[in-house]
Amino acid sequence: MTSAFLDMTAQECRARLAGSTVGRVAFCGRRGPQIYPVNYAVDDGDVVFRVAPYTNLGMEVVGSPVAFEVDDLDPESRSGWSVVVSGTAVAVDDPDDLTRLRRRGPEPWAQGQRQLVVRIASASVTGRQVSGG
Amino acid sequence: MTSAFLDMTAQECRARLAGSTVGRVAFCGRRGPQIYPVNYAVDDGDVVFRVAPYTNLGMEVVGSPVAFEVDDLDPESRSGWSVVVSGTAVAVDDPDDLTRLRRRGPEPWAQGQRQLVVRIASASVTGRQVSGG
């Protein structure tokens, strides 16, 4: 069985992003490439997630170019999709935005304070579908 | 509901890696951080995947430090796990290894030639479990 890749439209990518809650953020840290799964939300078109400020992710990601990936890939049928957002991670510091996002935005799974709210200012969104043939 | 993170042992990480077939490889490319989902296999303890040589991934990943992530995260129960392999991507060029891996190694999903076989020479494997509390 072979599968085929198809580019997704921007609209399809946005719909997939809005329909998921877990992605992986990758960036180039001091010790090389880093990748972390995060719980996220889409706010005003941008991916937003919360991190603890004093973690490797929290300390290194802000100000960095990032690639953020969401997918749903099924090994059985060899089909699924993957969307990648490329942009820059910026700390949300507007008080109104912070209040709103801490109340209605991405809720972190793990216990502990995750007070740093990070927005990916998107430069590009691309996606590919792969379907079993 | 809150969840808690727990570090996984090396043995647990290896078991999770061996039990999955889809991961995401991240590296620092010429245009910044890149992340690609790939179908993989574990060969002699290393993550191995196949790519087409004349793609962005194929042209940039070899020789690069990479972070490779596999996870299974369930938003409903807010539980799951994530394993990250950090190492260097090297092209497999030993003829016997190539023959073996092309026959029994990771089978790429999509049609087309994916003749480049890449091994992640692992520097470290870490993992975390998150369980809904």
Interface residues (C-beta under 8 A of the other chain):
Chain A: T2 S3 A4 F5 T21 V22 R24 A26 F27 C28 G32 P33 Q34 I35 Y36 P37 N39 S64 P65 V66 A67 F68 E69 D71 L73 P75 R78 S82 V84 S86 W109 A110 Q111 V130 G132 G133
Chain B: T2 S3 A4 F5 T21 V22 R24 A26 F27 C28 G32 P33 Q34 I35 Y36 P37 N39 S64 P65 V66 A67 F68 E69 D71 L73 P75 R78 S82 V84 S86 W109 A110 Q111 V130 G132 G133
